[in-house]
């Protein structure tokens, strides 16, 4: 049985695009390192934040960056589920 890899927006932003992702005091998702990216990659980053805002907030809501849960962990804990190819709260 072939499984499609699960997209993890935080890992994409941090690993693929090499951005630092944090929650600002005002509650906004902040991306550091955007100046190093091409215009296309920058647009990708903004799109990921826009589309996966709630999921990213769940991932960023950890006392330390090393404790941020992956999408797989959130799925395993039952905090999110996949319905119609979208992440939703159960």
C-alpha positions in Angstrom: 0.0 0.0 0.0 1.5 3.4 -1.0 1.1 6.3 1.3 1.3 9.9 0.2 3.7 11.7 2.5 1.8 14.0 4.9 2.6 17.7 4.3 3.9 19.4 7.4 3.7 23.2 7.0 6.1 24.0 9.8 8.7 21.5 8.6 8.3 22.9 5.1 9.0 26.5 6.2 11.8 25.6 8.5 13.6 22.8 6.6 12.8 23.4 2.9 12.8 27.2 3.0 15.2 27.6 5.9 13.0 30.1 7.7 12.7 30.8 11.4 9.0 30.6 12.3 7.7 32.2 15.5 4.5 33.6 17.0 4.8 37.3 17.7 3.5 39.1 20.8 0.6 40.3 18.7 -0.3 36.7 17.7 1.0 37.0 14.2 3.0 34.2 12.6 6.5 35.7 12.0 8.9 34.5 9.3 12.6 35.4 9.6 14.9 34.8 6.7 12.6 35.9 3.9 15.2 38.2 2.4 17.3 35.2 1.5 14.5 33.7 -0.7 13.5 34.2 -4.3 10.2 36.0 -4.9 8.6 32.7 -5.8 9.8 31.0 -2.6 8.6 34.0 -0.6 5.2 33.8 -2.1 5.1 30.0 -1.3 6.0 30.9 2.3 3.2 33.4 2.6 0.7 31.0 1.0 1.6 28.2 3.4 1.1 30.6 6.4 -2.3 31.7 4.9 -3.6 28.2 4.1 -2.3 26.5 7.3 -2.7 29.3 9.8 -4.6 27.3 12.4 -2.4 24.2 12.1 0.8 26.3 12.3 -0.5 28.0 15.5 -1.1 24.5 17.0 2.5 23.6 16.1 4.0 26.9 17.4 2.1 26.6 20.7 4.9 24.9 22.6 7.1 26.2 25.4 10.3 25.5 23.4 11.0 25.1 19.6 12.3 21.5 20.2 8.9 20.6 21.6 6.8 21.7 18.7 4.7 18.8 17.5 4.9 17.5 13.9 1.7 17.0 11.9 2.2 13.2 12.4 2.3 13.7 16.2 -0.9 15.9 16.2 -2.6 13.2 14.0 -1.5 10.4 16.4 -2.7 12.4 19.4 -6.1 12.9 17.7 -5.8 16.7 17.9 -6.3 16.9 14.1 -7.8 14.5 11.5 -7.6 14.4 7.7 -11.0 14.8 6.0 -11.3 15.2 2.2 -7.5 15.7 2.0 -7.6 18.6 4.5 -6.5 18.9 8.1 -9.5 19.5 10.4 -10.1 19.5 14.1 -11.9 16.4 15.2 
